[in-house]
């Protein structure tokens, strides 16, 4: 079977589409590109909503995120939802018209990491909006059919797009070994910190303490499930002795304080990206047999994410505080300068 050529409404697919392209530091331009054709086992998705991630902002302002460097024009955006409008060979045509949340990655499926179930660590990964792979600030994208996850009607297009950052929170909760009754400390009340707070509560945490120096951010964390907050500029978290610590800010001082806030055999999960090197309190780690680990993307999180949203255990819709379109992507990438902004959405269609 060849790729389907008509959308659910019976219209003919266009041959070209608009794409918002990063062409240099602080430079975004609108480009006209060919609509991609889905290959074997792929689907073509008409993009609906795209969340703005901190990595998008880093690429826009600094041209890099850690070892990933932008050296050619790049379409940003990897948190997305949409509707399947065409399918490649090997995909049932009944999927045309299906609303989906896209898991924005393509592992090789053949390496030792993939075969061990750690496809997020695939050395041959092609991940949306990570050089040189284009992302979703455009009208159409292709993705492997099993990474286009169907979402129920109870999940909005915006929430479906935000299952991607929720997946980070789910991966963090799994790594932190959060179970019913756990006490958790989270450093940072930005988008990931707030989402990690909701995920921890959904996993059964009885207490989630969020640390952030900004009062407005602390108030936001309380709205989304934190049981209490700490101002790290004036309060000491070390006496807490929590079961798990999740760093969602990447600030060295916060990481060290979090490690020192753990009980014996506690787990620390590093999620935030910040400094390349952090001095760790080795005696604290060794003498308390702490487990220090990290999250790099996710594996097998979309079905659970969709369930948590559809069942009301996680609220993603209320996180959205600003909305833009493809013509104003540059404004979307600068929306974080507003201290009241939490999560930004770009509407692609």
Secondary structure, 3 states (H helix, E strand, C coil): CCCCCECCCCCECCCEEEEEEEEECCEEEEEEEECCCCCCCEEEEEEEEEECCHHHHHHHHHCEECCEECCCCECCCCEEEEEEEEECCCCCHHHCCCEEEECCEECCCCCHHHHCCCHHHCCCCEECCECCECCCCECEEEEEHHHEEECCCCCCHHHHHCHHHHHHHHHHHHHCCCCCCCEEEEECCCHHHHHHHHHHHHCCCCEEEEECCCHHHHHHHHHCCCCEEECCCCCCCHHHCEEEEEECCCCHHHHHHHHHCEEEEEEEEECCCCCCCCCCCHHHHHHCCCEEEECCCCCCCHHHHHHHHHCCCCCCHHHEEEEEEHHHHHHHHCHHHCCCCCEEEEECC
